[in-house]
């Protein structure tokens, strides 16, 4: 498992803002030499491809879907959290990357 990249999905309603954030996290990981693949997606399609990821983040505007997403994620042992709100507002890839790494330590 050690050499497998971290597979992150950032979920929003349609995948628009999340793709921007995913790119920032990807850049932050590349800079630090962390193997990570950041994807973006809508919460609707997550059900069909959850097994491809090992960590999921929800954007603040879809927080009401957390229970639904968590139910799907739990079947695949994927930790789910809301993106840190400040990091989201600032599109701070580094801060979001830190959050992802913390989630995986648990």
C-alpha positions as CSV (number, residue, x, y, z in Angstrom):
1,X,0.0,0.0,0.0
2,X,2.9,2.3,0.8
3,X,3.7,3.2,-2.8
4,X,0.1,3.6,-3.9
5,X,-0.9,7.2,-4.5
6,X,-3.5,8.8,-2.3
7,X,-6.7,8.9,-4.3
8,X,-8.7,11.9,-3.2
9,X,-12.1,13.0,-4.5
10,X,-13.5,16.4,-3.7
11,X,-17.2,16.6,-4.1
12,X,-19.5,19.4,-4.8
13,X,-22.9,19.5,-6.5
14,X,-21.7,19.6,-10.1
15,X,-17.9,19.3,-10.0
16,X,-17.2,22.8,-11.0
17,X,-15.5,24.5,-8.0
18,X,-14.2,21.1,-6.8
19,X,-12.1,20.7,-10.0
20,X,-10.4,24.0,-9.3
21,X,-9.7,23.0,-5.7
22,X,-8.6,19.5,-6.8
23,X,-6.0,21.1,-9.0
24,X,-4.7,23.2,-6.2
25,X,-4.3,20.2,-3.9
26,X,-2.6,18.3,-6.7
27,X,-0.1,21.2,-7.2
28,X,0.5,21.3,-3.5
29,X,1.2,17.5,-3.4
30,X,3.5,17.7,-6.4
31,X,5.5,20.4,-4.8
32,X,5.9,18.3,-1.6
33,X,6.7,15.1,-3.5
34,X,3.5,13.4,-2.2
35,X,2.0,10.9,-4.5
36,X,-1.6,12.0,-4.8
37,X,-4.3,11.9,-7.4
38,X,-7.0,14.5,-6.8
39,X,-10.3,14.2,-8.6
40,X,-13.4,16.3,-8.5
41,X,-16.9,15.1,-8.9
42,X,-20.5,15.6,-8.1
43,X,-22.0,13.9,-5.1
44,X,-24.4,12.0,-7.4
45,X,-21.7,10.1,-9.3
46,X,-19.7,9.3,-6.1
47,X,-21.9,6.3,-5.4
48,X,-20.8,4.7,-8.7
49,X,-17.1,5.2,-8.2
50,X,-16.5,5.4,-4.5
51,X,-14.4,2.3,-4.6
52,X,-11.7,4.1,-6.6
53,X,-10.8,6.5,-3.8
54,X,-9.4,6.3,-0.3
55,X,-10.4,9.7,1.0
56,X,-13.3,12.1,0.2
57,X,-13.9,15.7,0.9
58,X,-17.2,17.6,0.7
59,X,-17.3,21.2,-0.2
60,X,-19.2,23.4,2.3
61,X,-22.1,24.1,0.0
62,X,-23.0,20.4,0.0
63,X,-22.7,19.8,3.7
64,X,-26.3,18.7,3.8
65,X,-25.4,15.6,1.8
66,X,-22.7,14.5,4.2
67,X,-24.8,11.7,5.8
68,X,-25.7,10.3,2.4
69,X,-22.0,10.5,1.1
70,X,-20.7,9.0,4.4
71,X,-23.1,6.0,4.1
72,X,-21.6,5.2,0.7
73,X,-18.0,5.9,1.8
74,X,-18.3,3.7,4.9
75,X,-18.9,0.7,2.7
76,X,-15.4,1.3,1.2
77,X,-13.7,2.4,4.5
78,X,-13.2,5.9,3.1
79,X,-13.0,8.8,5.6
80,X,-15.2,11.8,4.7
81,X,-14.9,15.3,6.0
82,X,-16.1,18.8,5.0
83,X,-13.3,20.8,3.4
84,X,-11.9,23.3,5.9
85,X,-14.1,26.3,5.2
86,X,-11.3,28.9,5.2
87,X,-9.1,26.7,3.0
88,X,-12.0,26.4,0.6
89,X,-12.7,30.1,0.5
90,X,-9.0,30.8,-0.2
91,X,-8.7,27.8,-2.5
92,X,-5.7,26.9,-0.4
93,X,-4.4,23.6,-1.8
94,X,-1.7,23.2,0.9
95,X,-4.2,23.5,3.8
96,X,-6.5,21.1,2.2
97,X,-3.6,18.7,1.6
98,X,-2.8,18.9,5.3
99,X,-6.4,18.0,6.1
100,X,-6.3,15.0,3.8
101,X,-3.0,13.7,5.3
102,X,-4.5,14.1,8.8
103,X,-7.7,12.2,7.8
104,X,-5.5,9.3,6.6
105,X,-3.5,9.1,9.8
106,X,-6.7,8.2,11.8
